[in-house]
Amino acid sequence: MRPTDLLRVLNKQFLGLAGDTANAVAKKLTSPPPPLVSRKPAFIDAFLYKMKKNPELLKNKSIWSRRSTILPEFVDSQVKIYNGKTMIRCKITEGKVGHKFGEFALTRKRKSRDQPNAKVKQLKKKN
């Protein structure tokens, strides 16, 4: 229904000119709209989907699929996740369910926050 039609219906309802049909249309228009976006299903790699039925197969398994979602069936198992260079060991807990495997295997090294003069001070102490 176009906005102009809605205004006509509401005006008739306000003036009391239209009866039950205007009331029915107004109630129909004021109901909350349906959700616009439905959630996508979780992505799971094919070999992980097979392990969903038997979680014992997942113990100490190497996983290259960082984009796969962690399922509740994988809780209390330990896996190795590839970060692009090495495999990182990770224990799956309930808090990690719904996240992706790649979120728990960092691909970049952490920078140390040492002060630049710290090395100079250590050298002076040795002398």
N, C-alpha and C positions, 0 to 999 in steps of 0.2 A: 504494500500500500504506500502510495506517495505521501509526502508530508502535507501536501495541500488537502488531500482527502482526510487525513487525520485531523487537521484543524477544523474542517467542516463538521466532522462527526462530533468533535469535542464541543464546538459552538452549539450544535443542535442539542446536545446533551445538557449543556449549561442552560440554554434557554428553555429546555423542557419540551421542545418541539418533537423530537424523535423519541420513540418508545424503546421497546426491548431490543430492537436490532442495533440501535446506537450503543446501548449499554453493553451488549454482547461484543461488539466490535472494539469498544474501548477496553474491556477486560482482556480481550485477546491481545491487544497491542501493548498493554502494560505488563504482561507476563515477562519474566526474564528471558533474554535471548539464549539459545543453546550455545554451548562452548564452541568457539571458532576453531580452535586447534586441538586435535586429539593427540595424545602422546604416542610417539613411535614405539614399537616393541624393542626390547633390549637386543643388541647385536651380540651373538655368540658364535664363535668359530665352530666349524663342523666337528672337529676332533674334541672340543670342549663339550659340545652338546652330547656326544656319545658318553663322555665321562660324567655327565649330569646324572645319569641313571645309576652309575656305580662310582661313588666318590672315592673309593679306595684306590682306583686307578690314578687319581690325581696326586697322590702323595709323592713328593720330591720330583715332580714332573717339570720339564723345561717348557716355558711358554714364550713363543715369539709373537703372539697376537696381543699386542698392547691395547688394541681397540676393543677387545672383548669385555663384556660386562661381567662382574663378579656376581654369581648367583648364591642364594642361601644354601644350596646343597654343597658348596665348596668350603663352608665354614669349618674351622679346626683342621685345615690341611695346610701343608707347607709346600710352596712352589718356588721355582726359579724363573724370574722374569727377565727377558733380554732388554738391555737398555741401549743397544746399538754397538756396544763394545764387549761387555761381559754379562754374565748372568748374576742377578741380584736375588738373594734368598728373601722370601717374604712369607710371613705367616698370615693366613686369612682369618680375620675375626668378624664378628657381627657388624661392627662399625664400618667395615669396608664393603659390605654388600650394596650393590647398586652403583658402585663406582667402577672405573675402568682399571684394568691391570696396570696400564702404563702410568697411572697416577702415583704408583708406589715404587717405581723404579726410575729414579731421576737420571736424566741423560747428561746433565752438566755437573761439573765439580763445583763444590762450594768454595767461595773465595774466603781466605782467612782474613780476619779483621785486625791483624797485627799492625801496630804503629810502625811507621817507617824508621823511627829513631830507636826502636827496641834492639835491633841488631848492633847498632853503634854502642849502646849502653852495655850490652853483653861483652863486646870486645874490650871496652874500657875496664870492666870489672876483672877480666882475665889478666890484663896487663898490670 
